[in-house]
């Protein structure tokens, strides 16, 4: 049977592991949002450039 101290340590270790996983998912989500935002800005800039240069 594990001691009370070991049980607390195991529980705290699980909490830290879960927190790290949550932070990693958040970091990945932010990276995806940045990637799509950059793509949208570049696409918008190209669209505006073509409209200014070739639009009448």
N, C-alpha and C positions, 0 to 999 in steps of 0.2 A: 504494500500500500504506500502510495506516495505521501510525503509529508505535506503539511499545509503550506510551507514555504515553497516547495517544488510546484505545487498546484498553482500558487499565485504567480510564480515565475513563468510557468507554462501559459497561463492565461494572459499575462502581460506580453509575452512573446507573440502570441496569436494576435493580440490587439495591435502591436507594432507592425506585424506582417500585413494585417488587413489595411492599416493606415497607409503603408507604403504602396500597396496594390491600388488603393483608391487614388493616391497622388499620381501614380504612373498612368492610370486611365485618364485622369484629368489632363496631364501633360500631353498625352497622345491626342486627346480631343482638341486641345488648344492648337497643337501642331497642324491637325487636319483643317481646322477653321482658318488658320493663317495661310495654308497652302491654297485653299479655295478662294479666299479673299484676294490673295495676290493674283491668281488666275483671272478673277473677275475684274480687277483693276487694269490688268494688262489688256484684256479683251475690250474693256470699255475705252481705254486710251487708243487702241487700234481703231475701234469703231469711230471715235471722234475724229481721229486723224484722217481716216478715209472720207468722212463726211465733209470735213473742212477742205481737203484737197480736191475731191472729185464731185462733191455735191453741188447742186445748183438750185 
